[in-house]
């Protein structure tokens, strides 16, 4: 499984995953070994009704999945 949908990029090509501010929203950006970056459509957190109180937890979960795949395999 990849963060991009049906096999567009494997986890092994992801070199960094970060939460970044883009205007009024905080989004997750994924950086690939090719130098390209991809902004994920979700999760994101914005102002007022678009605020996601679990955004940091979701980013942590994505980061953990990426690190597990890239550095140590997925725990059983």
N, C-alpha and C positions, 0 to 999 in steps of 0.2 A: 504494500500500500504506500502511496506517496501523498505529499501534501497538495498535489496539483490535479488530482483526479485520476482518471483511468490510465496510469502508467506514463504520463508525459515526461516526468523526470524522476529517477530513483533517488531515494534518500542518500545513497552513496555520493551523489553529485552535489549535495548541499554542503557548503563550507561554513555557513553562518545563518543564524535565524535571530532576528531582532524585532523588538517593538519600537516603532518610530512614529514621531508626530508628523502628520500630514494635514496641514490646515487645522481644522477644529477636531480632527479625529486622530486617534492612535491606532495604527494598523500593524500587522505583522509583515515584515519584509524577509524574503528568503534569498540568500546570495548563493549563486552556483559557482562551481569550479571554473566555468567558462568566463567568469567575470560578469555575467548577466545577473540581474536581480528581478525578482517577481514579488509583487505585492499581493498577498492573499486577500480574498474577498471577505473572509471571516476567519477568526474573530476580529472585531474592531470595537472601539469604544469612542463615543462622541460626547457632545454636550446634551444636556437635558434628557430627553426621552431616548436618545441613542446611547446613553451611558450604560456600560455593562459592568456591574459590580463584580463579576467573575472573570473579567478580562485577564488579569494577571495570572490567575489560576490556569486559564486556558493556554496562555503563552507558555507557562511553565510546563504544562502537559505536552505541548508540541515540542518544546526544547528537549524534554526528557526522551520522547520518542526518537527524535533525530539523533541525540547523543547515544541512545541505546543501539540504534541501527548502525551508526557510523563508527563508534568506538568499542562497543562491547557486545553486540548482538542483543536481541530481545530476550529479557529474562523469561524463563518458563514458568 
